[in-house]
């Protein structure tokens, strides 16, 4: 007996899968959150540690539904109710991609105030930032983990389908 396939949209595919094997979505959702947390852990392990470690501590894997209005690292919000992502402090993109030299000015005509190298308070209208080189850690880590992540989700769905079919 030959199988026939028909390509349909993600929502239609999800509906059809839920009709046939309701447990598949639940198992896939569990696997997705595990993958997001593992990816976040791997990314955090490769994150450059600055003076405070704020970036590294801010990297988490979570369901998009639990993070309303927040874009995941390197991606867009999904319509999938079980979608997950890796979230981090907004500074990740400046570290990942680097910055060009630029001028930093105070807001509303006020001076910038900061502590100088000698410990004294410095107040100036603007400073020239030399830029920073890129320290890629997000996309290389995900690229190395992506195949494993997809396989983990596929195994969870396959396991649910096999359990539903009695195999």
C-alpha positions as CSV (number, residue, x, y, z in Angstrom):
1,X,0.0,0.0,0.0
2,X,1.4,3.4,-1.0
3,X,1.0,6.5,1.2
4,X,-0.1,9.7,-0.4
5,X,0.9,13.1,1.0
6,X,-0.8,16.4,0.7
7,X,0.9,19.6,1.9
8,X,-1.3,21.7,4.0
9,X,-0.7,24.7,6.3
10,X,0.7,24.4,9.8
11,X,-2.7,25.2,11.5
12,X,-4.5,22.6,9.4
13,X,-1.7,20.0,10.0
14,X,-2.0,20.7,13.7
15,X,-5.8,20.3,13.7
16,X,-5.5,17.0,11.8
17,X,-2.8,15.7,14.1
18,X,-5.0,16.6,17.1
19,X,-7.9,14.7,15.6
20,X,-5.8,11.6,15.1
21,X,-3.5,11.7,18.1
22,X,-4.5,14.2,20.8
23,X,-1.5,13.3,22.9
24,X,0.9,14.3,20.2
25,X,0.5,18.0,20.8
26,X,0.9,17.6,24.5
27,X,4.1,15.6,24.1
28,X,5.4,18.0,21.5
29,X,4.7,21.0,23.8
30,X,6.7,19.2,26.6
31,X,9.6,18.6,24.2
32,X,9.5,22.2,22.9
33,X,9.9,23.6,26.4
34,X,12.7,21.2,27.2
35,X,14.4,22.2,23.9
36,X,14.0,25.9,24.7
37,X,15.5,25.5,28.2
38,X,18.4,23.4,26.9
39,X,19.1,25.9,24.2
40,X,19.0,28.7,26.7
41,X,21.4,26.8,29.0
42,X,23.8,26.2,26.1
43,X,23.6,29.8,24.9
44,X,24.2,31.1,28.5
45,X,27.2,28.8,28.9
46,X,28.8,30.5,25.8
47,X,27.7,34.0,26.6
48,X,30.6,36.4,27.3
49,X,30.6,37.4,30.9
50,X,30.8,41.2,31.4
51,X,31.5,43.1,34.6
52,X,28.1,42.2,36.1
53,X,27.0,39.0,34.3
54,X,23.5,40.5,33.7
55,X,23.3,39.1,30.2
56,X,24.2,35.6,31.1
57,X,21.8,35.6,34.0
58,X,19.0,36.9,31.8
59,X,19.0,34.1,29.3
60,X,16.0,31.8,29.7
61,X,13.9,29.4,27.7
62,X,10.2,29.9,28.1
63,X,6.8,29.5,26.3
64,X,5.9,32.5,24.2
65,X,2.5,32.6,25.9
66,X,4.3,33.3,29.2
67,X,6.2,36.2,27.7
68,X,3.6,38.5,26.2
69,X,4.9,41.3,24.1
70,X,8.5,40.2,24.3
71,X,10.3,39.0,21.2
72,X,12.4,35.9,21.5
73,X,16.1,36.1,20.8
74,X,16.7,36.3,17.0
75,X,13.0,35.6,16.1
76,X,9.5,36.7,15.9
77,X,6.4,35.8,17.9
78,X,4.6,32.6,16.6
79,X,0.9,31.9,16.2
80,X,1.6,28.4,17.6
81,X,0.0,28.3,21.2
82,X,2.8,25.9,22.3
83,X,5.7,27.9,20.8
84,X,8.7,28.4,22.9
85,X,11.8,30.6,22.6
86,X,14.9,31.8,24.2
87,X,14.7,35.2,25.9
88,X,17.5,37.5,27.0
89,X,18.3,41.1,28.0
90,X,18.2,43.4,24.9
91,X,21.9,43.8,25.0
92,X,22.5,40.3,23.5
93,X,22.2,41.8,19.9
94,X,24.9,44.4,20.6
95,X,27.3,41.7,21.8
96,X,26.3,39.1,19.2
97,X,26.7,41.5,16.2
98,X,29.0,44.2,17.7
99,X,28.5,48.0,17.3
100,X,30.0,50.6,15.0
101,X,31.7,53.7,16.4
102,X,29.1,56.2,17.5
103,X,28.5,59.3,19.6
104,X,26.6,59.0,22.9
105,X,24.8,62.2,24.1
106,X,22.8,63.0,27.2
107,X,19.0,62.9,27.0
108,X,17.0,66.1,27.0
109,X,20.1,68.3,26.7
110,X,21.5,67.0,30.0
111,X,25.1,65.9,30.5
112,X,26.2,62.3,30.8
113,X,27.4,61.5,34.3
114,X,29.6,58.5,35.0
115,X,32.5,57.4,37.2
116,X,35.9,57.9,35.5
117,X,38.9,55.5,35.7
118,X,40.3,57.4,38.6
119,X,37.0,57.1,40.6
120,X,36.0,60.7,40.2
121,X,32.6,61.8,38.9
122,X,32.7,62.9,35.2
123,X,29.9,65.0,33.6
124,X,30.2,65.7,29.9
125,X,27.6,66.6,27.1
126,X,28.7,63.6,24.9
127,X,31.3,60.9,24.4
128,X,32.6,59.1,21.3
129,X,32.1,55.4,21.7
130,X,34.8,53.4,19.8
131,X,32.4,50.6,19.0
132,X,32.8,47.0,19.9
133,X,33.7,43.9,18.0
134,X,31.2,41.1,17.6
135,X,31.2,38.2,20.1
136,X,28.9,35.7,18.4
137,X,27.4,33.2,20.9
138,X,23.7,32.9,20.1
139,X,23.4,31.8,16.5
140,X,26.5,29.5,16.5
141,X,25.2,27.7,19.6
142,X,21.7,27.3,18.1
143,X,23.1,26.1,14.8
144,X,25.1,23.4,16.6
145,X,22.0,22.4,18.6
146,X,19.2,22.8,16.0
147,X,19.4,19.3,14.5
148,X,19.3,17.7,18.0
149,X,16.4,19.9,19.0
150,X,14.3,19.0,16.0
151,X,15.0,15.3,16.5
152,X,13.9,15.6,20.2
153,X,10.6,17.1,19.2
154,X,10.1,14.6,16.4
155,X,10.8,11.7,18.7
156,X,8.2,13.0,21.2
157,X,5.5,13.2,18.4
158,X,6.5,9.8,17.1
159,X,6.3,8.3,20.6
160,X,2.8,9.7,21.1
161,X,1.7,8.4,17.7
162,X,3.1,4.9,18.4
163,X,1.4,4.9,21.8
164,X,-1.9,5.9,20.2
165,X,-1.7,3.2,17.5
166,X,-0.8,0.5,20.0
167,X,2.7,-0.2,18.8
